[in-house]
């Protein structure tokens, strides 16, 4: 696997290096650090080329030191004067990266601003998985990973997960959400009217449809988990009901998940405006790091 990590010397970018460094196999995988001195040149317009070069060298040295020691000798350095998102995407393409890693800064409004300017642009412009890192990996336990299943993206997500190196201590779990109009328990208004023959028939059909969907989803999740590396097959898959974005974020918070993995399927602008996007919601509001895997049309 070839991993391109955007660095700028900040703590979030070093956290990104540490998390990505735990997902590579130093014996076979390659890492490239991407850095653009453009922001530094804007803040210090009088800076000489030697100062800019020294700053770049310091950024690269700090990033390399954040990698596992065994991986430090296989690092490449890429420097560009292009705007951040443009340079990251262009370098990922020319270097033939399999994954791009970027750091996110802050939460709430500040986070949305940062994602809007760099990370979100990279996510939407990339045709390969993008890992948006919000914090360093835990040092006292294994990484907790929640893999979200949807039929259209299952194959792409499984492929991306299969390319990464997952330590034995990884605590992985698969999750799916039943999101049809009939998903969920029988509505209260229908429960109160079950004595009427017509409404009783509606209630029975509703319940049967709901039970069938949940049963089918549980089977799909079990099969999906079997296609993933060992750390994701140990725990029972999670079957939830309701809005996918809300359910995923609730589960991630409840289980103190460090990394959410999900696919991003193509949607037209009208669908996005009417229904929203699960990947967009999670990217903007989840407190965990997020690995977005694109699914081409």
Secondary structure, DSSP 8 states (H G I E B T S, - for coil): -EEEEE--SSHHHHHHHHHHHTTS-TTT-EEEEEE-THHHHHHTTT--HHHHHHHHHHHHHHHHHTS-GGGGGGEEEEE--S-HHHHHHHHHHHTT-SEEEEE--SSHHHHHHHIIIIIHHHHHH-SSEEEEE-S---SSS--EEEEEE-TTTHHHHHHHHHHS---TT-EEEEEEEE-STT-SS--HHHHTTTTSHHHHHHHHHHHHHHHHHHHHHHHHHHHHHHTS-GGGTSS--EEEES-HHHHHHHHHHHTT-SEEEEEEE---HHHHHHH--HHHHHHHH-SSEEEEEEE--
